[in-house]
Amino acid sequence: MTAIGTMYELLIHKKRIKMNETQQNGKTKTNSVLREESKLGNVLMCFSVYRNTKEIFSTKLDTDAIPVIHSLKFLSMVIIIFYHYFVYTWDSIDNKVWTWNIFDKYFSFLINFIPLSVDVYFFSSGCLVTYLYLRNRTDKKLSKSIQCKENLIEFFIYIIKRFTRLTPAYMTALILWQLSSTWFEKTSQFYTYERGHEMCPKYWWRNLLYINNFFSFDTMCMKWSWYLANDMQFYIIAVILLILSTT
């Protein structure tokens, strides 16, 4: 998909942009209508390496962006990645005592920051949800009054949008994790404590419903996905409180 999306952007999308710019500048004598991007084209562009690379390394901020939240999330993500790298490579480390001594000597301070790093993400998510909701609600109040039925519909729309935004990528990652865990179990000489090939076929539905954090940690499929379940639950609670506070 990345190859198709990149080729589409470079060979078709770029050419279309040039044609539209030429027409807008009045350099053509025809009255042809500017060609808009198709829905399929927009989907393919999501996989373009060229576009995504530019987006990743772009330093431009949107007008409604909050820079301090981006910096907090970046620092927290660095700590979280480092911690999980250490945890999930622990099974394949030969001299665990020596490794732990090195970690305890130079990186033990990170242990104290792990809970705070997760809290930063919960905090930033809550701030962004509140900010965006109140901004949209202010615009709606200026145009018309909002009824109780509209609040209920709005609640379900918020939840459905978030579910459809997260779930496809989430379930894809779950499937890939189960396949890789199965392959690792058959081919590796190391024993892994993360038993994805055993837990996921039984308990994948908990992840789909975002309730896997309510069950035992030992029976979780993709144990690190507890955060997504928590975040979804906090999001639902936040939307309910925001609707009640503005009704």
Buried (B, 14 or more C-beta within 10 A) or exposed (E): EEEEBBBBBBEBBEEBEEBBEEBEEEEEEEEEEEEEEEEEBEEBBEBBBBBBEEEEEEEEEEEEEBEEBEEBBEEBEEBBEBBEEBEBEBBEEEEEEEBBEEBEEEEEEBEEBBEEBBEBBEBBBBBBBBEEBEEEBEEEEEEEEBEEEEBEEBBEEBBEEBBEEBBEEBEEBBEEBBEEBBEBBEEEEEEBEBBBBBBBEEBBEBBBEBEBBEBEEEBBBBBEBBEBBBBBBBBBEBBEEBBEEBE
